[in-house]
Amino acid sequence: MPTEIHVGTVDDDKGALGILSIHTAAGLLDIALEPPAAEALINAIVSIKTKLAEV
């Protein structure tokens, strides 16, 4: 269960990356996302949200 969620960006030699940091009781999970991966994550969340609204 997430206790905190933070977002940010960093730049590397290939461009910008989005960073999603999720703090949980078990520890910290950092996820680096390129733009296509971020878009896929957004689409997945929208799909989940739509299905939950049907319940």
C-alpha atoms as an extended CHARMM CRD file, in Angstrom:
* protein
*
        55  EXT
         1         1  MET       CA              0.0000000000        0.0000000000        0.0000000000  PROA      1               0.0000000000
         2         2  PRO       CA              1.5690000000        3.3110000000       -1.0430000000  PROA      2               0.0000000000
         3         3  THR       CA              2.1330000000        5.8060000000        1.7440000000  PROA      3               0.0000000000
         4         4  GLU       CA              3.4770000000        8.5780000000       -0.5310000000  PROA      4               0.0000000000
         5         5  ILE       CA              3.8360000000        9.1380000000       -4.2650000000  PROA      5               0.0000000000
         6         6  HSD       CA              6.2370000000       11.7130000000       -5.7490000000  PROA      6               0.0000000000
         7         7  VAL       CA              7.0260000000       12.6240000000       -9.3520000000  PROA      7               0.0000000000
         8         8  GLY       CA              9.9690000000       14.3770000000      -10.9660000000  PROA      8               0.0000000000
         9         9  THR       CA             12.2280000000       14.4280000000      -13.9870000000  PROA      9               0.0000000000
        10        10  VAL       CA             15.9210000000       13.9370000000      -14.6720000000  PROA      10              0.0000000000
        11        11  ASP       CA             17.9610000000       14.4260000000      -17.8290000000  PROA      11              0.0000000000
        12        12  ASP       CA             20.4390000000       11.9530000000      -19.2270000000  PROA      12              0.0000000000
        13        13  ASP       CA             22.3770000000       11.7600000000      -22.4770000000  PROA      13              0.0000000000
        14        14  LYS       CA             19.2350000000       10.5420000000      -24.2970000000  PROA      14              0.0000000000
        15        15  GLY       CA             16.8740000000       13.2370000000      -22.9810000000  PROA      15              0.0000000000
        16        16  ALA       CA             14.4270000000       13.6180000000      -20.1270000000  PROA      16              0.0000000000
        17        17  LEU       CA             13.1080000000       10.7630000000      -18.0140000000  PROA      17              0.0000000000
        18        18  GLY       CA             10.1130000000       10.8920000000      -15.7240000000  PROA      18              0.0000000000
        19        19  ILE       CA             10.6700000000        9.5300000000      -12.2340000000  PROA      19              0.0000000000
        20        20  LEU       CA              7.8040000000        8.0160000000      -10.2590000000  PROA      20              0.0000000000
        21        21  SER       CA              8.7430000000        7.3760000000       -6.6070000000  PROA      21              0.0000000000
        22        22  ILE       CA              6.3550000000        5.2830000000       -4.5510000000  PROA      22              0.0000000000
        23        23  HSD       CA              6.9830000000        4.9940000000       -0.8300000000  PROA      23              0.0000000000
        24        24  THR       CA              5.4890000000        1.8890000000        0.7750000000  PROA      24              0.0000000000
        25        25  ALA       CA              5.7440000000        0.2070000000        4.1350000000  PROA      25              0.0000000000
        26        26  ALA       CA              8.2110000000       -2.2120000000        2.5010000000  PROA      26              0.0000000000
        27        27  GLY       CA             10.4730000000        0.5430000000        1.1530000000  PROA      27              0.0000000000
        28        28  LEU       CA             10.9870000000        2.9100000000       -1.7640000000  PROA      28              0.0000000000
        29        29  LEU       CA             10.2000000000        2.0070000000       -5.3730000000  PROA      29              0.0000000000
        30        30  ASP       CA             11.6420000000        4.3600000000       -8.0190000000  PROA      30              0.0000000000
        31        31  ILE       CA             10.5220000000        3.9180000000      -11.6200000000  PROA      31              0.0000000000
        32        32  ALA       CA             12.1970000000        5.7610000000      -14.5190000000  PROA      32              0.0000000000
        33        33  LEU       CA              9.9030000000        6.3190000000      -17.4960000000  PROA      33              0.0000000000
        34        34  GLU       CA             10.6390000000        7.3700000000      -21.0620000000  PROA      34              0.0000000000
        35        35  PRO       CA              7.7610000000        9.2700000000      -22.7440000000  PROA      35              0.0000000000
        36        36  PRO       CA              6.2420000000        6.1700000000      -24.4500000000  PROA      36              0.0000000000
        37        37  ALA       CA              6.3220000000        4.2330000000      -21.1680000000  PROA      37              0.0000000000
        38        38  ALA       CA              4.7070000000        7.1520000000      -19.3380000000  PROA      38              0.0000000000
        39        39  GLU       CA              1.9440000000        7.2760000000      -21.9610000000  PROA      39              0.0000000000
        40        40  ALA       CA              1.3690000000        3.5160000000      -21.6380000000  PROA      40              0.0000000000
        41        41  LEU       CA              1.1120000000        3.8970000000      -17.8580000000  PROA      41              0.0000000000
        42        42  ILE       CA             -1.4100000000        6.7250000000      -18.2280000000  PROA      42              0.0000000000
        43        43  ASN       CA             -3.5030000000        4.6140000000      -20.6140000000  PROA      43              0.0000000000
        44        44  ALA       CA             -3.4270000000        1.6660000000      -18.2050000000  PROA      44              0.0000000000
        45        45  ILE       CA             -4.5560000000        3.8490000000      -15.2950000000  PROA      45              0.0000000000
        46        46  VAL       CA             -7.3970000000        5.3360000000      -17.3630000000  PROA      46              0.0000000000
        47        47  SER       CA             -8.5120000000        1.8080000000      -18.2690000000  PROA      47              0.0000000000
        48        48  ILE       CA             -8.4480000000        0.7140000000      -14.6290000000  PROA      48              0.0000000000
        49        49  LYS       CA            -10.3120000000        3.8630000000      -13.5460000000  PROA      49              0.0000000000
        50        50  THR       CA            -13.0040000000        3.2480000000      -16.1910000000  PROA      50              0.0000000000
        51        51  LYS       CA            -13.4920000000       -0.3520000000      -15.0520000000  PROA      51              0.0000000000
        52        52  LEU       CA            -13.6930000000        0.6790000000      -11.3940000000  PROA      52              0.0000000000
        53        53  ALA       CA            -16.3700000000        3.2740000000      -12.2310000000  PROA      53              0.0000000000
        54        54  GLU       CA            -18.5270000000        0.4590000000      -13.6440000000  PROA      54              0.0000000000
        55        55  VAL       CA            -18.5820000000       -1.3800000000      -10.3260000000  PROA      55              0.0000000000
